[in-house]
Amino acid sequence: MIEFIIPVNPRPKKNNPMILWRKQDFKVKIGARVLATIPFTPFVVPSKGFSDFENEIMPFLKRIKEEVGVIDYPCNIQAVYYRSTKHTIDLTNLNEALHDAMVKSGCILDDNRDLIAGTDGSRIFYDKFNPRIEVAISKMENYHQWKNTLVEQKKLL
């Protein structure tokens, strides 16, 4: 079992994403028929709050990767989130933010169901003076993967 604490205030990924515009033609179509051509293409980026959160936790996740290596086996990621506010928040969005950051840091190979088999035990609590994320990663035994992650890992690396 791998256990660690990330001393940051958890933030969700899907909180106020921004729509930006890229200078590139965007064709509005119905079937094969082009109705209009707009000189800009819209794209969505995460909110500044999530980007700041991701930048805060990245050094901790990279250190975990250096200590234990890349997780390429089915596991349960139990994350207990201690937030500094009592605002209503969705546990699945916090988990998604953590899992995506773990993939970006290289700590875990991918966040699909073959590797993250469960999030059992994940919770959200309030701690105004000590916000943090307590993570426990345990290997899942007798778990059937749909894809061979070792073959997939060679493709990604």
N, C-alpha and C positions, 0 to 999 in steps of 0.2 A: 504494500500500500504506500502511496505517495501522498504526503500531507504537507501543506504549506499555507501561509497567510499572506494575502496581498493587502497592505494597509492603505486602501483608497476607498472613496465613497462610490459604491456601484452605480452605474448609469445604464439605462437600456439603449439598445441600438435604434429602435424605431421611434425615437422621440424627436419630432420636428425635423424630418429630413429636408434638405434643401434641393430645389430644382434649379439647375444652372443651364446655360445655353452655350453650345459649342458652335463656332462658325463653320457650318457644313450644311449642305442642302438636305432638307427633310421633306420627303414627298408624302403628301396626304393622299391615300388611295382607298378606293372601294373596288375590291377585286383587282383587275389589271388596269383599271382606269385611274389616272392621276388627276385628282381634283385641284390640287394646288401644290406649289413648291415654295417652301419657306426657307430663307437663307440661314436659319439656325436650327440645330438639333437639340432637343431637351435631353438632359440626363440627370439622374438623382444621385446625390452624395449624402453621406451621413451628416447628422447635425454636428455643430462645433463642440457641443457638450460630449457627444460620443467620441469624437476624434481626440479631444483632450483626455478622456478616460482611457482610450486605447493607448495613447502615448504615455500615460502614467503607469499602466500595468505592464507595458512591454518589457522593461528591464527585469522585472520579477519573473516573467515567463521565460525570458531568454536564459536567466540564471538556472531555472528549473530544468530547462532543456540541456544545459551544459552538465548539470549534475546527474540526471537520470537518462538522458538521451531522448530520442523521438519515440513517442508512444505509437506503436503500430499494431496494437492488439485490442480486442474488444474490452471495453472498460465501462465502469459506472463512475460518473463524475458527480460527486455530491458537493454542492456549493451552498454554503450558508452565508447569506448576504446580510450585513449589518449596515443599515442606511442611517444617515444623519437627519433625515426628515421622515415624517409619517405620511407623505403623499402616497396616493394610491398608485401602485406599480404592478406590473405583470411579471410573474416569475419566469415565464417562458422567454420574455424579451431579455431579461437579465442573463438567463442561461445562454441565449443565442449570442449576446454580446461577448460573454466570456469565451464561449466555444470558438467564435470567429477570431477573437484575439489570440487564442491558443494556436489556431491554424496559422495565422499570419506570423506569429513568432517562431513557428516551426516546432513547437512543443508537442503537438499532435499532428499526425499526417493529414487527416481530413476529419470533418465533423459529421460524416454520414452515419447511418445506423449500423454499419459494419464495425465502426470503431467506438462511437459513443452509443453503447447499448442501452444506457439508462442514465437517469439523473435522480435516482431514488435518494430521498433524504434531503433534497434541496429545500431551503426555507428562506424566508425574509423576516428579519427582526429590526428593531429600532435601537440604535445606540448613538445618541447625539454627540458624544465626546470621543468615540473611538470607532468611526466607520471602517469597515474592512470586508474582505471576502475570505472565508475559510474554505479551502478546497481539499477534498480527499478523493484520490483517484485509486480505484481498486480494480484489479483484473477480473473479468467475468469468465468463469469456467463453464464448459459445456454450452457455449453460445454458438449457434450456427450462423456463420457469415455467408452473405449472398455472393460476395466477391472475395477473391484471394488478395488480401491487402499487401502481401509481400510483392506480388506481381505489379499491383497498382503503384506501390511505392517506387519501384524501379522506373516506372514511366514518369512519375512526378519529379524524381531527382535526376 
